């Protein structure tokens, strides 16, 4: 499993048939597995610290985990 957010790296991993996951998906998976209670604070911290995360992606992930 590769944790990737960079588009070029994700495309290369896909061409190599490697399993990959971005930060938002990782936080959603952690919520579903009960490793964290809520992914929203972590997502907000990433955005606050200048990580680019699309708002639509964040909203979809939070909806998916019931937030």
Secondary structure as UniProt FT lines:
FT   STRAND          2..3
FT   HELIX           7..15
FT   TURN            16..17
FT   STRAND          20..21
FT   HELIX           23..32
FT   TURN            33..34
FT   HELIX           40..48
FT   TURN            49..50
FT   HELIX           55..64
FT   TURN            65..66
//
